[in-house]
Amino acid sequence: MRWTEAREAELERLWNDDGLSASMIARRMGISRGAVLGKSVRLNLHFRKQQRAITLNSLHPAVVGSRTLFPSRRRKPSASLRVLKTAAWQRKVGGEVKKGHWAGMPIYALTLEERATCPRSCPQFNGCYGNGMQAASRQEHGPLLESTILAELNDLQRSHPKGFVVRLHILGDFYSTDYVALWASALEEFPALHVFGYSAWPHDTEIGAAVAALRDKHWGRFAVRTSGASTGPRANVYAQASDVPRGEIICPAQLNKTASCATCALCWGTKRPIAFLKH
């Protein structure tokens, strides 16, 4: 169908009606649910209600085995299917930076397997929001992933010589010091590369220390915050806004003050602690 300004306005009006689901909106507009969801992403419309967090029991096989709840969604890296995917379809991330010193740069995202690449010390290990992301494809980590990443970064450097951004990681974490070293060498080899994200590896672990050292050396291009840390650029998760200490900035997108990471830029624009509300 052809989207006119009037149809877009109708979608926004219906979307903001708390009583209507995407399927109900589709029926009212005489279009498919997919068309509604696709256009909602392009218009930066957010889900009106936060999904309830799914916390697994400590004896659940996915927790015991340090794996995703959805093993069928693992994907072996392939030259035919990119691992660094445009974030234009990531509602919370956005496809192009709109403000700050990275403005104009396209955003790509990498999704690994939650728990399999994460430290067991992560406070969200059992309650990872990946538990509610059945549709997400998780890239299998290892040498094949690393060689694929480097090949794709080379392509992105040629396509976006003025700059591009990679979000690490939608799910998962840095899984080895060699993998951290890959990103260190990539920053040297690809001057257009910029990275932002979060890691749950504590500073006193080998992986956590390597991430922190790379961040301290290249903050302007490698803005990866340590989750749960008490010092340095960090990100913390709280059950509700009233729990957030003075001095920490609650993610503006979660407060509906901005549409996405792309329209916010705080996570790489300031070193102040960022607070996220559990979802």
Helices and strands as residue ranges (DSSP letters): H 5-15, H 22-29, H 33-42, H 61-64, G 71-73, E 74-75, E 85-86, G 87-89, E 107-110, G 129-132, E 138-139, H 143-159, E 164-168, H 177-189, E 193-199, H 206-217, E 222-227, E 234-238, G 241-243, E 249-250, H 261-264, H 266-269, E 274-277
